[in-house]
Amino acid sequence: MSSFDLGAFSDAVAGIAEQAAPTTVSFVTQHGHTATAFHWGDGFYVAAEEAVEPDEELRLSLASGETVSAELIGRDPSTGIALFKSATAAVAPALEKAGPVRPGHLIVVAGRDGASSLAVLGTVGEVGPAWRSLRGGTIDRRINLAVMTGRRFEGGPVLDAWGGLVGMLLFGPRRRALVIPYETIERTVATLRSKGHVVRGYLGAGLHPIHHADVQGAIVVGLDEEGPAKAAGIVLGDIVISWNGEKVRGPRELIRRLGPDSANAPVTLGVLRGGEARDVTVTIGEKPLS
């Protein structure tokens, strides 16, 4: 590749970042570091849910250097998305949805730290089907990134080579960079705008993993007196081993099934009680707002 080609490529990458820069804002997280958010549309901004302090007033730093206040509209821990709005911030255009991405495609992650625009270049490392988060949210596509980036980029927009919005940057286990895709953001934002929260399933049982001989599951170590599990006849010491006929090998697998689609739905739990297998039908509740 000639020096001219390298220069053109470099300018193209910088151009993508420059185009996205006006849509980004930054704020101080509940952990004391800086994170990014970006304009979704109609004056609404999306950010990483775990970075937003629920009881503090949000202060957004704009590209102009101005700082404005914002109102938290809602948050969804199951998809990692928070939504807020500022009545005083000048609204930048919303980013357009990107086309399909494939492993090896170049991406640009944009960010902000006060008046400073941030950008980093990487590639798509993995593309896969829909998956469930550890908190039961449905993420429409699995997109993992091969990119080295820092905390300031958390919640920033991930862009394709044409400047289209692939989704929002989050960090998974071991700080692995992953994308909450456009489709998931679109669906979650619509719910947060109308309800302020996303319903999550609620069993009302304290669970602990059990791995003994041939038994794997989640043993019930606590019960909410008003919860669905107790109402259905679940008792302390029951070992949950299946959900609608599918094996449950521990509390984590059970919690993953308590997503928005489980709320108010009847579920057959396979349990072991005193060594005897039985089925218990539980109508999953709605997790109380905290």
N, C-alpha and C positions, 0 to 999 in steps of 0.2 A: 504494500500500500504506500503510495507516494505521500510526501509531506502535505501536498495539497489536499489529498483525500482525507488524511488525518485531521487537518484543519477544518474541512467541511463537516466531517463527522462530529468533531468537538463542538462546532458552532450549532449543529443540529440538536445535540443533546442539551446544550445550554439554552437553546430556543424553547425546547419542551419545558424545561424548568422555569424559564422566564414567563412563559404563558400561564403556568399554574400559580406562580408566586402571588398574584393579587387575590387569589381565592383562599390563601392560607392565613391563619392567625395562630398565635401562641398563647399559652396560659401556664401558670404555675400549678403543678399537680399537688395532690394531697401528700405526696412523698417529698415535696420540696424541689423537684426538678422541673424543667420546662418540657412541655409536650405541644404537639401540633393539633390543630383542627382545621377543617376546610368547609367552604360554603357549599351546601347541597342544593339550595334553591329557596326562593321566597324569603330570604333572610335567615334561614335555618342553617346551623352548622353541625357537623357530626364530629365526634371525637372518640377516643378510647374510653370506654366506661370506667375501667379500673383507675384511670388517671384523674377522674373528676371527683372532687370532694362534695358530697351532697349537701352539707350544711354551711358551705361557704359561698359568698358571692363570687361569681366568675368575673375575672377581669381579663379581657382580651387585648393582646398587643397586635396592632395592625401593621401592615407594610409601611404606612406613613410614619410610624413611630408613636401614633396616638394610642391611648389606652381607653377602652370603653367597657361598660358593664354588660353582662348578659344574664339571661334567665334560663335556668335549667328546665327544659320541658319534660324530659323523661329519660330513663335509662333502662337498658336491658342487659343484665349480666350474662344471660344465656347466649347472646351473640356478640357481647363485648362492645356494644354501641351506646353512646350517649348523644342526646340531641339538645341543643340549646339555641337561643335566639337573642340577638341584640337589636333593640329598636333604634340605636344611635349609630351603629356601624354602617359605613357606606357599603352597599351590597355589590360585590363583584359578580360577573357572570358565572353560572354554574358550569361545571365540567361535563362534557358529553361522555356518554357511555362508550367504553372501548369494545372492539370486536373480540372474538375468541382468541385466547392466548395458548401457546404451546410451549413445552419445555425447550429452553434455549432462546426464546424470544427476549429481546432487550426490554428492560423496564427502567423507569426513572422514578425514584421516591422523592417527593418534594416535602419540605418542612419549613419551619420558621422558628426563630428565636428573637423575639422583639422585632426590631426593624431589619434584622438580617434574614435574607432568604437562604434556604439550605437546599441542597440537592445531592443525590448519590445515584450512581449508575450500577445496575446489576442485571441479572437474568432470572427468568422463570426457571426454577429447578424442578418443580413437580406440578402436574395438573391431574386431578382425579375427580371422582364423583362426590355427591353430597355426603356430609358427615355430621355427626352430633358432637357438640362441645361437651366439656366435662360438666357443664351446668344444664345440659339437656336442650340446647338451642340447635336448630337445624341450620347448617351453613351450606349454601347451595352448591358450592364447588370447593374442592381442595386445591388451593394454590399456595405452594411454598416457594420462597425466593432464595436465590443464591446471591446474597448481598451483605456487605458489612456496613452496619449503620449503628447509630447510637440512640439514646433515650429521647433526644429532642425530636426525632422523626416519628415517635409513637403517635398513632392517630392520623398521620399524614396521608395524602393521596398517592396511590401507586398508578403510574401512567404508562401506557404503551408507547411504541415508537412514533405514533402519530398524535400523541398528546391526549388520547382517550383515557377515561377513568376506568381502571381495572377494579379498584376497590380501595380499602383502607388498610394501612399497615398496623399489625399487632405483633406482639412477641409471644410465642408459645413457650413450651418447656425448653430450658437451656438457652433462652433468648433466641430461639429460632424465628426467623422472620417469616410471617405468613400473612395472607391477604383475606380480609373479610370482603367477599365479592360484591360487586355493584347490586346484584339481585337481592342479596341479603339485606344490604343497607336500605334499598328501596322499600322492601316489605316492612322492615322494622321501623323505619321513619314514619311510614303511613300509620302504623299502629300507635307509635308514641305521640304523634300529632293529635290523634283522635282520643286516646285514652290516657296518655302520660306514662303508661307502663305496658309491659308485655306479660300476659298471664302465664304462670308456670304451674306445673302440676305439683300437688302436695299430698304426701302420704301420711304425715303425722307420726312418724316412727323414727326413733334413734337406732342406728344400725352400726354393726361392727363386723368386719370380715371374719369368716371362719373357714379354716382349711384343716379338716381332720379326717384321716383315712380317705374314704371315697366321697366325703361330703365337702362340697364347696358352695358357699352362698353368703348371705348376709343375715346375721342373727339379730333379732330385735332386742335391744337393751333399754329402750325407753319408748313410752307412748304418750302422745298428746291426748288428754282426757276428752277433748272435743274433736279429735282428728278422725279422718276416714278409716285408718287402719283399725283403731279400737272399735269404731262403729260396726265394722265388718266382721269382728270377732277375732282379729289377730291378738295374740297374747304375748307377754314377755317370754323370751326363750324360743319362740318360733324361729325357724331358719328358712328364709325365703330362698328358694332354689330355682324358680322360673317365673317368667312374666309372659302370659299368654302362650305358654308352651315352649318359650325360648329360655335356655339356660341363663341363670344369673350367677356369676362366679364371685360376686362381692358387692359391697355398697356402691362403688363407683359405677358399675354397670347398671344398677337399679336407678341411681340418680340421673344418669344420662337419659333414661326413658321417661323421666318426669319433665318433659318439655311442654311447650304450649299446647301441642296437639293432644296431650294426655289429660288435661284438665277437664273435669266433669264426665270423663269417659269410664265405663265399667272395664275392669281389668281382672283377669283370673291369675292370682298368684299361687304358684305351687309352693307349699310349705312342708317342712318336717316338724312334727310336734311329738316329742317323746319317742322319736324314731319312726313314727307312722307318717306316711305321706298323705296329704290331703290338699284339695283345692279350695281357695277362699276367694270369693268375688268381692272386689273393692271398687267403689266408685271414687276415683281420684278427685281430690278437691283442688281448690285454687290456693296457691301459696300466698299467705298474708303479706301485705306490703310492709317493708321494714324501713 
